[in-house]
Amino acid sequence: MSAEPQVELGIAALAPSGDGYAASQWTYGVGREPSRAMRENGETGDVWLLSPLPRSATGTVRVERLRCISVPATLESRRALAVPMLATALWAWEEVGLELGETAVYASGTALDRMIGCVARWRGAVPIVRLAAAAGGSLDGVEDIDATDADVALKQLSETVRNARGFAAIDLSGRGEIFDILLEVLPRWGRILLGAPRSARVTVDFYNNVHRKGAYLRAVCLDPMALFDPARRQDRLEHVERAVRILSDDYLAGLCLGDD
């Protein structure tokens, strides 16, 4: 068997620590590779290549081409680094089927928090609620509920979603008590996407909170690093393209990156 084709990558920036669930020694980064098409046309120009990299990587490295994602060099490196996270957030709300006018709830816990909130706004969710370890620091139009005390959080969230016309939730916390809260408030036909590894075993009242409610539950690992696996990337390519278009807009990019 021949080795996977490799390319040289001049590293421009690495994703901040904690942007994924992969082993701590790995992250992803962005760098330059001359565009083959432009070279063949006798022109000059570059594309960004996003690639999984060791956290210790510096300078120029060789990477597997199949694991790279190309994005236009017109994006600054900070925006290019945001593409995998935004694409993951776009895919997540689409997977859970969030519709205009529905209630969106997400439990914070990863660097995807802001992207998840932005996409919920753009999909027209009303209201949008974030369950967080401490209130504050959320987006405009997003209600924060402090989840430190599970009983208090359950009461507050129950009041908020009482008259929900539809309900979709994403749990990024990995905490069993947060999952319990979401199941308790879940209305009939509600949907929950479990997007983080569980920190411990979780016991649920399956008959009352899942079966009788007709609940849709799906467990995935919402790790941007998954986009660099060619076998897992295929159903998310359109989300990568949409993320690039969004991040090419100064206003929308500012919302995603917290520059608003």
C-alpha positions, 0 to 999 in steps of 0.5 A: 500500500502506498502512503497517504499523499502529504503536503507541506504546511507553514503553520500560521496559528493553532486552535486554542486549547480546549476547542475539542475533545480529542486527546490533549496533545492534539489540536488543529491549526491553519497554514498556507499551501500554494494553490495548485490551480493558481500555480497552473494558471501562472498566477499567485495566491494561496488557500488556507489549509486546516489540519489536525496537528500536535499542540507542540507543532511549529514552523513547517510540517508535513501533513496528510492531504486527505485530512486537510480542509481547504478554505479561501485565503481571503479569510484571516487566520482567526476566522479560518480557525473558526470554520470547524467550530461553526460548521459543527454548530450548524450541523448540530442544530440541523441534526436536532431539527431546530425550527423557526419559533421553537424553544432552543436550550443548550447547556454550556461546556465547550468552546462551541458555546458561542457558535451554538448560540449564534446559530440558534438565533439565526434559525429563529429560535424563541426563546433561547436559553443557556444553562451554564455553571454561572450566569453571564457572558452570553449572547444578546437574545439568549437567556442565561440560567445558572445551573449550579443548583439543579433544583433551582435551574429546573424550576426556572427552565420549566417556567421558561419552556412551559408554553413552548411550541417546539423544543430542541436542546443540545447538551455540551456539558456532559453532566448527568444532572443537566441531562436530568433537567432537560429530560424533566422539562422536555415537552412531547416530541421534544428533541435532545442532542447529547454532544459531550462525553458523559462524566459518569453513568446516568440513570433516567426515567425512560418510561415517563421522560422518554417513551411517553413523551415521544422524545428524540435522543441522539448522542454524538461527540460534537468535536470539531476535530471530527471534520478532519476524518475523511470518513466522518466529514462527508455529511458535513461538507455543506456546513463547512461551505456555509461556515466559510460564507458566514465568516466572510461577512464582517458582522456575522464573523464578529458575532461568532468570534465575540467581537460584537 
